[in-house]
């Protein structure tokens, strides 16, 4: 089985190429990515975190264990 972090990074890169995410708020970017990962069956609604760093250096992190 492939490393989940590797697969999540692939989803993130692919989505970033498909959309102009520079106009999206970081929270919207995370919601979009986690939705794609969930629909692909790589995670559950309460399993795991995603994080990104915005252009200002701020970290945006999804909560874990929340349905």
Secondary structure, DSSP 8 states (H G I E B T S, - for coil): ---HHHHHHHHHHHHHHHS-GGGS-HHHHHHHHHHHHHHTTSS-TTS---EEE-TTS-EEE--SS--
